[in-house]
Amino acid sequence: MQSIINTLDIMDHKFRCNCPITVALDVIGDKWALVIVKQMLTEGKKTFKDFIESEEAIATNILSSRLKMLEEFKIITKDKLPDNKKTNIYTLTEKGVDLMPIIAELSLWSDKHVREFHPELYSGETLQIIKNNKEGFINKTIENYKLENWK
């Protein structure tokens, strides 16, 4: 019954138009959705507490809303920790993992086009790896995520 309700909620979602880019942005283009996916893929975040403690400082009500929306669009799943039935654990689905190339491209775009406006923008080892071997970085990040989370 719950999956039928979730499907109906998504079907009621009003997309702005039929353009694939615009529709994708309707799903993942808000201020927080890709940040959450990035945190899961590259920082190993899995619980509500993990996300709240991150440097991006997402408000709890917004985090709850985005996690629910990502779950409804089957970008993440929510389960309980085996040893703690009170704590939800979030895991990316294949749809969520497939966002890794977009995250890598956004990193490169930001480095190239936003650095002049934000000179303190991260420029460490990870960015250098992406610049030198984007495909390798993407594949390794996905492989590591799957090994750690899809058991």
C-alpha positions in Angstrom: 0.0 0.0 0.0 2.8 2.4 0.9 4.5 2.0 -2.5 1.1 2.8 -4.2 0.8 6.0 -2.2 4.4 7.0 -3.0 3.8 6.4 -6.7 0.7 8.5 -6.6 2.6 11.3 -4.8 5.2 11.3 -7.5 2.5 11.1 -10.3 0.9 14.2 -8.7 4.2 16.1 -9.0 3.9 19.0 -11.4 6.8 19.2 -13.8 7.3 22.6 -15.4 7.4 21.2 -18.9 8.5 18.1 -20.9 12.1 19.2 -21.5 14.4 16.5 -20.1 16.8 19.0 -18.6 14.1 21.0 -16.9 12.4 17.8 -15.6 15.7 16.5 -14.2 16.2 19.9 -12.5 12.7 19.5 -11.0 13.9 16.4 -9.3 17.6 17.1 -8.4 18.0 20.8 -9.2 17.1 22.4 -5.8 19.8 23.7 -3.5 20.1 20.5 -1.5 19.4 17.3 -3.5 22.8 16.9 -5.2 24.6 18.0 -2.1 23.0 15.1 -0.2 23.9 12.7 -3.1 27.4 14.0 -3.1 27.7 13.6 0.6 26.6 10.0 0.3 28.9 9.1 -2.6 32.1 10.9 -1.6 31.8 11.4 2.2 30.0 8.2 3.3 27.1 9.9 4.9 24.2 7.5 5.7 22.2 8.8 8.6 20.2 11.9 9.3 22.7 12.8 12.0 25.6 12.5 9.5 23.9 15.0 7.1 23.0 17.4 9.9 26.7 17.5 11.1 28.1 18.3 7.7 29.7 21.7 6.9 26.9 22.6 4.5 24.5 23.1 7.5 21.2 22.0 6.0 18.2 22.8 8.2 16.5 19.7 9.7 13.1 20.4 8.1 14.7 20.8 4.7 16.8 17.7 5.1 13.7 15.7 6.0 11.9 17.0 3.0 14.7 16.3 0.6 15.4 12.8 1.9 11.7 12.0 1.5 11.6 13.5 -2.1 14.8 11.5 -3.0 13.2 8.4 -1.7 10.0 9.0 -3.6 11.9 9.4 -6.8 13.8 6.2 -6.0 17.2 7.9 -5.9 17.8 6.7 -2.3 16.3 4.0 -0.1 15.6 4.1 3.6 16.1 1.2 6.0 16.8 0.7 9.7 20.2 -0.1 11.1 20.2 -3.7 12.2 21.5 -3.0 15.7 19.4 0.2 16.2 15.8 0.2 14.9 15.4 3.9 15.7 18.1 5.1 13.3 17.3 5.3 9.6 20.1 4.5 7.1 19.9 6.0 3.6 21.5 4.3 0.6 21.7 5.4 -3.0 20.0 3.3 -5.6 21.4 2.8 -9.1 19.6 6.1 -10.1 21.4 7.9 -7.3 24.8 6.4 -8.1 24.3 7.4 -11.8 24.5 11.0 -10.7 28.3 10.7 -10.0 29.3 11.9 -13.5 27.2 15.0 -13.0 28.8 15.7 -9.6 32.3 15.4 -11.1 31.3 17.7 -14.0 29.9 20.3 -11.6 33.2 20.2 -9.7 35.2 20.9 -12.9 32.7 23.6 -14.0 32.9 25.3 -10.6 36.7 25.2 -10.6 36.9 26.7 -14.1 34.1 29.3 -13.9 33.4 30.1 -10.2 36.8 30.2 -8.7 37.3 33.9 -9.7 34.3 34.8 -7.5 35.2 32.4 -4.6 39.1 32.2 -4.4 38.9 29.9 -1.3 37.1 27.2 -3.4 38.5 23.8 -2.6 41.4 22.9 -4.8 42.8 19.9 -3.1 43.8 16.4 -4.1 40.3 15.2 -5.0 39.8 18.0 -7.5 43.2 17.3 -9.0 42.3 13.7 -9.4 39.1 14.6 -11.2 41.0 17.0 -13.5 43.6 14.4 -14.4 41.4 11.3 -14.7 37.7 12.1 -14.5 36.5 8.8 -15.7 38.8 6.9 -13.4 37.6 9.0 -10.4 34.0 8.5 -11.3 34.4 4.7 -11.7 36.4 4.3 -8.5 34.0 6.4 -6.5 31.0 4.3 -7.7 32.9 1.1 -7.1 33.9 2.1 -3.6 30.3 3.2 -2.8 28.8 -0.1 -4.0 31.4 -2.1 -2.1 30.7 -0.2 1.1 26.9 0.0 0.8 25.5 -2.7 -1.4 26.2 -5.9 0.6 
